[in-house]
Amino acid sequence: MIEIKNKKYNRKDENEINEEGYQFTKLIISPNNYYNMIKNDIALLLFVIYSMEMPYTCSIGPKLSQSSVNFYAYFDWFFVFDRTMDLFVGFYKYEGSIETSVFKVI
């Protein structure tokens, strides 16, 4: 059953070794991953909004409202998530192959 789902959704087996000679792992994000690029674009857009919104909100008064604190807390949590995910983006070695050791990537 698992083999049928892997074929249907073009999933790679964890123990499969590709033609470049490295083993697939779910913890390392490929350096040229499309979804990672989209996440980085969204993060950039949110950080630009944050950099314009924060000074405006702080200039209104010395104390932030509870809704503003909650709003900025979402930015902070997204920033922590983005930085954590960027730790797992792989890199190419000098030989041109992708690094497969999770500890070396982090």
C-alpha positions as CSV (number, residue, x, y, z in Angstrom):
1,M,0.0,0.0,0.0
2,I,2.8,2.4,0.9
3,E,4.6,1.7,-2.4
4,I,1.5,2.5,-4.4
5,K,1.1,5.9,-2.6
6,N,4.8,6.6,-3.2
7,K,4.4,5.9,-6.9
8,K,1.1,7.9,-7.1
9,Y,2.5,11.0,-5.4
10,N,6.1,10.6,-6.7
11,R,7.4,10.4,-3.2
12,K,11.0,9.5,-2.6
13,D,11.9,6.7,-0.2
14,E,13.9,7.8,2.8
15,N,16.5,5.2,2.2
16,E,16.7,5.8,-1.5
17,I,20.0,7.2,-2.9
18,N,19.7,9.4,-5.9
19,E,22.0,9.6,-8.9
20,E,24.2,12.2,-7.2
21,G,25.0,9.7,-4.4
22,Y,23.3,11.3,-1.4
23,Q,20.5,9.9,0.7
24,F,17.2,11.8,0.9
25,T,16.2,13.2,4.3
26,K,13.1,15.1,5.3
27,L,14.9,17.5,7.6
28,I,17.1,19.2,5.1
29,I,15.5,21.7,2.7
30,S,17.0,21.8,-0.8
31,P,18.8,25.1,-1.5
32,N,16.7,25.7,-4.6
33,N,13.4,24.6,-3.2
34,Y,10.4,26.5,-4.7
35,Y,8.3,26.5,-1.5
36,N,11.3,27.9,0.5
37,M,11.6,30.7,-2.1
38,I,7.8,31.5,-1.7
39,K,8.2,31.5,2.1
40,N,11.1,33.8,1.9
41,D,9.2,36.2,-0.4
42,I,6.3,36.2,2.0
43,A,8.6,36.8,5.0
44,L,10.2,39.7,3.1
45,L,6.8,41.3,2.5
46,L,5.8,40.9,6.1
47,F,9.0,42.4,7.4
48,V,8.6,45.4,5.1
49,I,5.0,45.8,6.5
50,Y,6.3,45.4,10.0
51,S,9.1,48.0,9.5
52,M,6.5,50.6,8.3
53,E,3.8,49.7,10.8
54,M,5.8,49.5,14.0
55,P,7.1,53.1,14.1
56,Y,3.7,54.4,13.2
57,T,2.0,52.5,16.0
58,C,4.7,53.4,18.5
59,S,4.5,57.1,17.6
60,I,0.8,57.3,18.6
61,G,1.5,57.0,22.3
62,P,3.7,55.6,25.0
63,K,1.6,52.6,25.6
64,L,0.5,49.9,23.1
65,S,-3.0,48.5,23.1
66,Q,-3.6,44.8,23.7
67,S,-4.6,44.4,20.1
68,S,-1.4,46.0,18.9
69,V,0.7,43.7,21.2
70,N,-1.1,40.7,19.8
71,F,-0.7,41.9,16.2
72,Y,3.1,42.3,16.7
73,A,3.3,39.0,18.5
74,Y,2.3,37.3,15.3
75,F,5.2,39.0,13.5
76,D,7.6,37.9,16.2
77,W,6.4,34.3,16.0
78,F,6.7,34.3,12.2
79,F,10.2,35.7,12.5
80,V,11.2,32.9,14.9
81,F,9.6,30.3,12.6
82,D,11.4,31.8,9.5
83,R,14.8,31.9,11.1
84,T,14.4,28.3,12.4
85,M,13.4,27.0,9.0
86,D,16.4,28.8,7.4
87,L,18.6,26.8,9.7
88,F,17.6,23.6,7.8
89,V,18.2,24.9,4.3
90,G,21.0,22.7,2.8
91,F,24.0,23.8,0.9
92,Y,26.3,22.5,-1.8
93,K,29.7,21.2,-0.9
94,Y,32.8,22.1,-2.9
95,E,32.4,18.9,-5.0
96,G,29.0,20.2,-6.1
97,S,26.9,17.7,-4.1
98,I,24.3,18.6,-1.5
99,E,25.4,18.2,2.2
100,T,23.3,15.4,3.7
101,S,24.4,15.6,7.4
102,V,21.7,17.4,9.4
103,F,24.2,18.5,12.0
104,K,26.5,20.0,9.4
105,V,23.6,21.9,7.9
106,I,22.4,23.3,11.2
